[in-house]
Amino acid sequence: MLSILLRKTTLFISSIIVLLGLTFWFHVRVRNLGDSELLYELFDYLQRIFTLDFGISNESGQLVLEMFVPAFIASMELVVISILISAAIGIFLGAYSALHKDTIIDSILTNTSIFLSAIPVFWLAQILISVISVYFDIIPSQHRISPLYDVPNVTGMILVDTLLISGKDGFSSFFNALVHFPLPVLALSILPITEVIRITRNSLYGVMRSNYIKLAFSRGYSPFYVITRHAIRNALPQMFQQSNTIIFLTFTSVIVVENAFNWPGIGTMIVEAIKNRDYNIVNIYLVFIGGLFILLNTAIEAMAEISQLFKVGGVKFHG
């Protein structure tokens, strides 16, 4: 296990160095620096990165870091909820599909997943807004909360901050914030759900054909017990190895979803920054999101390799 952690730490550090090299190249190209200034500028750039000094926004005049942090928290609140929902629904449906391999249920789930994965996120977001929010007028589709509510920014997460408000106003603001989540979460979750179904189905199907799984079924154990206690343990390494795809899909889709629903996150911020040529915001986005991707990818690969150490080839049954 120690060798895995050391190898992944080395990979993480080398990947961060490459990321900083690419962002510095972007920094040089934007400012049209000459060759004689590169060495000095490199040390200055690295010093500012490590001290979290990303300068000010050309558009608003605010510190870029102070603008980025609330937007990042708003995006992470949406992303984490979407990933949790995607994992819960996708693992359940994927396991159910693997349990009923080559049946009509499996065909329906597989074909439906393929169909949904082909739907563009921006088109799906517009359909949800047009049908559910505009035509039926069921729930709102814009922003995180109604402008009528003045919620103090304590944590940056709107669901948490509204809960911190005491009394009737707190419940009212929390409910208003809550009904703003279903549409963007649904638009953001559809593609990851289809991917989780595919990964879970393929991972579990190979394990379900193992002799010890067949033995468990022959002993009369329920499918839920066999999958949760025995099958999932051997399927975890393969599921971990492909879970970075889920995170990548969610983060790439969040830019489109946030702009469609006017969500005040980093997706909306980066689009506005590119329009206004606000390169300091673009730079902090590349550094933070690139670093986050590297960290998550390295951690997932490490967990996948570590989980291989606990993979078992059989199960003892008593009684």
Secondary structure, DSSP 8 states (H G I E B T S, - for coil): -HHHHHHHHHHHHHHHHHHHHHHHHHHHHHHT--GGGHHHHHHHHHHHHHTT---B-TTT-SBHHHHHHHHHHHHHHHHHHHHHHHHHHHHHHHHHHHHTTTSHHHHHHHHHHHHHHTS-HHHHHHHHIIIIIIIS--S--SSSS-TT-----SSS-HHHHHHTS-HHHHHHHHHHHHTTSHHHHHHHHHHHHHHHHHHHHHHHHHHHTSHHHHHHHHTT--HHHHIIIIIHHHHHHHHHHHHHHHHHHHHHHHHHHHHHHT--SHHHHHHHHHHTT-HHHHHHHHHHHHHHHHHHHHHHHHHHHHHHHT--S------
